Amino acid sequence: MTTNGPRRILIAVALASCVSAAQAQSSVTLYGIIDEGLNFTTNANGQHQYALQSGVTNGSRWGLRGTEDLGGGLKAIFVLESGFDINNGKLGQGGLLFGRQAYVGLGNPYGTVTLGRQYDPNADLVGPFAASNQWAGNIGAHPADVDNLNNANRTNNSIKFKSATFKGVSLEAAYSLGGVAGDPTRNQIWSVAAAYSNGPAALAVGYLNVRNPNLSFFGNATTGTPSATTANTNYPIFSGFLSAHTYQAASAGGSYAFGPATAGVTYSNIAFNGLGDTSSGPNPNGYRGDVHFNNVEGNFRIFATPYLLIGVAYDYTKGSSVSGAAGVNDGATYHQAMAGVDYFLSKRTDVYLLGIYQKASGTDSRNRTAVASITNQSPSDNDRQAVVRVGLRHRF
């Protein structure tokens, strides 16, 4: 008894120390955002519309983020993130349980390598310079989020490297395996990006390349199998170009802060190359060759007080001409003006007001007279559309 008593006490203390150490070196965090608001749309398929809409300034979501210290500077990390619609409780991203993000990986002081469903590096590093990712939300994304800077689409089956920041420089690269036996390039996606920040100035450049985009990119938010006979987006801006063999986006962004204000700019060149590949998507207008979009955005935001953010932005999108069965489609042009006011009630809760106006001209991808089509809204039946939104956002 005398000998075993102290031994048992020592063992108990040692076990308790191990448990405490494990708890200190590992963590799992539950987090989320609930974003809800009332939209007034001037023309949704020809009608004025009042509607509650969830997840505009930020997509409504909940997630789990975890890390474990493996020693020697090495750690294991994971993220599981699920989108949802607060108005009906349905899952977002086509009903996927963890449709926003789902990945696991390893990290050290030099960077991380992760595997799973993830954002592409172009969106990660260039996207933050766009107003849509600052205060304008997805209704302020570039038309149809054609350059994916607002993260409308994720990459499945991806391996991603993200460096630590060294002297203001950070790098990212990702490769998504198509998984098609006998054809390693089918459905593949790859992307690279770099960013630099020094005091008030920041810059980023990125590139995204997607094979068979109608299936691998625009069609991957589904619990089923996307079909090449179906256009996996309804936006008239580019839904007619989904027979493209390859989609690519080259983007750049920059900003400069002076006091409480920041001015920013983005540029992107988007291409749908190799039109007419019906193994990728439908081609009802018999398009062939390539079609390009050029997009430029200028934005400005200022904290008028520590609790009040005011933002304005203008975006210009121009589509190139393209040859089809009925002749040459001369392309469409979209002008979009945006303004917003965001008041922070606390660090976690804010109320906001957004206004978006879009004007279209020319001929869209369906080979019809272009109509206004604000992202995440039903298209207009004419060349103009406006949305006004009053919203509430809470983070936890």
Residue, then its C-alpha position, 0 to 999 in steps of 0.5 A: m500500500t505504501t509503495n503502490g500509493p505514491r506510484r498510482i498518484l504519479i501515474a495519475v498526475a502523468l496521465a492528467s499532464c498528457v491530457s492537458a498537453a493534448q488539449a493545449q496542442s489541439s483545437v476545434t473551432l465552431y464558426g459561422i455567418i448568418d446573413e439575411g436581408l430584404n431585396f427590392t429588384t426592379n426587373a426580375n423576368g419582367q416583374h418588380q420583386y420583393a424577397l428575403q434573400s439569405g447570404v448576400t454580403n457573405g454566404s450564410r454558413w457554419g463550419l468547423r476549423g481544427t488544428e493539431d500540433l504534431g511537433g517540430g513546427l508541423k501541424a495538422i489542419f482541417v476545415l469543414e464548411s457548410g452553406f445554407d439558406i436561412n429562409n428555408g433551412k436548405l443546404g447551399q451549393g446544390g445540396l452538398l453537406f460541406g459545399r463551401q469548403a472541405y479539406v485536410g492538410l499539413g502545415n509548417p512555418y513555411g506554408t500549408v498543403t491541403l487536399g479536398r474541395q477548396y477555393d482557387p488561388n486566383a480568387d484567394l489572392v486577387g478576389p479581396f481587391a473586388a468590392s464584392n468581397q469587401w462590402a458589395g456582396n455577391i450581387g456586386a460581383h462582376p456580371a455572373d461572376v464571370d472571372n470567379l473572383n467572388n468564389a461562385n465556384r469551387t474546385n473539387n479533388s484539389i491539392k493546394f499549396k499556400s506559402a507563409t508570408f515572407k517580406g510581404v510576399s505570399l504565393e499559392a498554387a493548386y491542381s485539381l485532378g480530373g479523375v478520368a481514366g485514360d485522360p489525365t487532362r480531362n476535367q483538370i483545373w490548375s491555378v497560381a497566384a501571388a500577392y505583395s503587401n507593403g504598408p498602404a500598398a497591396l498588389a496581386v496577380g493570378y491565373l486559373n485554367v479549367r478543362n471541360p468547365n461546364l462539368s468540372f467547374f460550373g457543374n460541380a455543386t451537385t450531389g449528382t453527376p453533371s451532364a454535358t447536355t445541360a448548361n450548368t449555369n443560367y446566366p445569359i452572360f456566358s451560359g451559351f459558351l459552355s461547349a468550351h473545351t477550356y475556361q481561363a481567367a487571368s486577373a490582377g488587383g491592387s489597392y492603396a490605403f490613405g488614412p481611413a480610406t482605400a482605393g482599389v482596382t481589378y482587371s481580369n481577362i476571361a476566355f472560353n476557348g475551343l467552343g464546339d466541344t459537345s462532350s463538355g457542354p451544349n452548343p445550341n448556337g453552333y459557336r466555334g473558336d474562342v470568345h473573350f471578356n475583359n473586365v475592369e473595376g474601380n472601387f473606393r471605401i472609407f470608414a467615416t467613423p470607426y463603425l460606419l463604412i461607405g463604399v462605391a464602385y463601378d465595373y465594366t465588362k466587354g465581351s468579344s465577337v464570336s462566330g456561330a451557325a447564324g453568323v458573327n455574334d458581336g458580343a455584349t457590354y455591361h456597365q455596373a454601378m454599386a454603392g453601400v453603407d455598412y454600420f457595425l453594431s458590434k464586432r459580430t453584428d452589422v446592418y447594411l444597405l446596398g444598391i446595384y444598377q446594371k445596364a447591358s447592350g449588344t448580343d449575349s451568349r444566347n445570341r439574343t439582345a443582351v439583358a441586364s443580369i445582376t449576379n445571384q438574381s433572376p435576369s431582367d427582360n430588358d437592358r436594365q436592372a437594379v437591386v436595393r437590399v437592406g440586410l443584417r449580418h451576424r458572425f459567431 
